[in-house]
Amino acid sequence: MYDENNIFAKIIRGEIPCKKVFEDDAVLFFYDISPKAKIHVLGIPKNPCIDYADFVLNYDDQIVSNFFKKTEHVINILGLRKDGYRIVSNSGVNGCQEVPHFHIHILGGEKLTL
C-alpha cells in the first residue's frame, strides 16, 4: 500500500522544499540533497506509485510515456545529452530503494564510475 507520508509525497504537496529543475501537473524533477555525481537529479511522477512495476503496470500508457518524455526534456535542460548520463531506479529492499515512491536518478556532468 502507498504511504501518503513518504518524503516524495510531501515534496509533491509542497510540505518539504526542493530545488526544482522542472515541474508540471504530472511530474517533478529536482536536485538530490545528497548528490552522487556532479549533476544528480531525481524525477518523480505525481501519481501515488510505490516502484517501477507499480508505475508501469498500474498506470495508463500515456502517463508512463509522458514521464519518460519529460525525463528526456530534463536531460536536455541539464545539458547532458552530448557527453552522456546515467538513469537509475532502485526497487525494493534488494534494490536499495530508500523512498517508497517510484523515482529515477539522473546522474551526469562528469565521468561516472560503477
RABELGI-V430105 format. One record per residue. N is the residue number from 1. OMEGA is omega in radians with two decimals (* if undefined). Layout:
# RABELGI-V430105
<<N	OMEGA> <N	OMEGA>>
This chain:
# RABELGI-V430105
<<1	-3.11> <2	3.12> <3	-3.13> <4	-3.13> <5	3.07> <6	-3.02> <7	-3.13> <8	3.06> <9	3.11> <10	3.08> <11	3.11> <12	-3.14> <13	3.13> <14	3.13> <15	3.10> <16	-3.12> <17	3.04> <18	3.08> <19	-3.02> <20	2.99> <21	-3.12> <22	3.06> <23	2.93> <24	-3.09> <25	-3.01> <26	-3.02> <27	3.04> <28	3.07> <29	-3.08> <30	-3.12> <31	3.08> <32	-3.13> <33	3.07> <34	-3.02> <35	3.09> <36	3.10> <37	3.14> <38	3.01> <39	3.13> <40	-3.10> <41	3.05> <42	3.07> <43	-3.14> <44	2.95> <45	3.14> <46	3.06> <47	3.12> <48	-3.11> <49	-3.01> <50	-3.07> <51	-3.10> <52	-3.11> <53	3.11> <54	-3.11> <55	-3.04> <56	-3.12> <57	-3.01> <58	3.12> <59	-3.13> <60	-3.14> <61	3.14> <62	3.12> <63	-3.14> <64	3.13> <65	3.13> <66	-3.14> <67	-3.09> <68	3.03> <69	3.08> <70	3.04> <71	3.11> <72	3.09> <73	3.14> <74	3.08> <75	3.10> <76	3.09> <77	-3.09> <78	3.14> <79	-3.07> <80	-3.03> <81	-3.03> <82	-3.04> <83	3.08> <84	-3.05> <85	3.07> <86	3.02> <87	-3.10> <88	2.98> <89	3.12> <90	-3.12> <91	3.06> <92	-3.09> <93	-3.11> <94	3.09> <95	3.11> <96	3.06> <97	-3.09> <98	-3.12> <99	-3.09> <100	3.03> <101	-3.11> <102	3.09> <103	3.05> <104	3.02> <105	3.01> <106	-3.08> <107	3.12> <108	3.14> <109	3.12> <110	3.07> <111	-3.11> <112	3.07> <113	3.11> <114	*>>
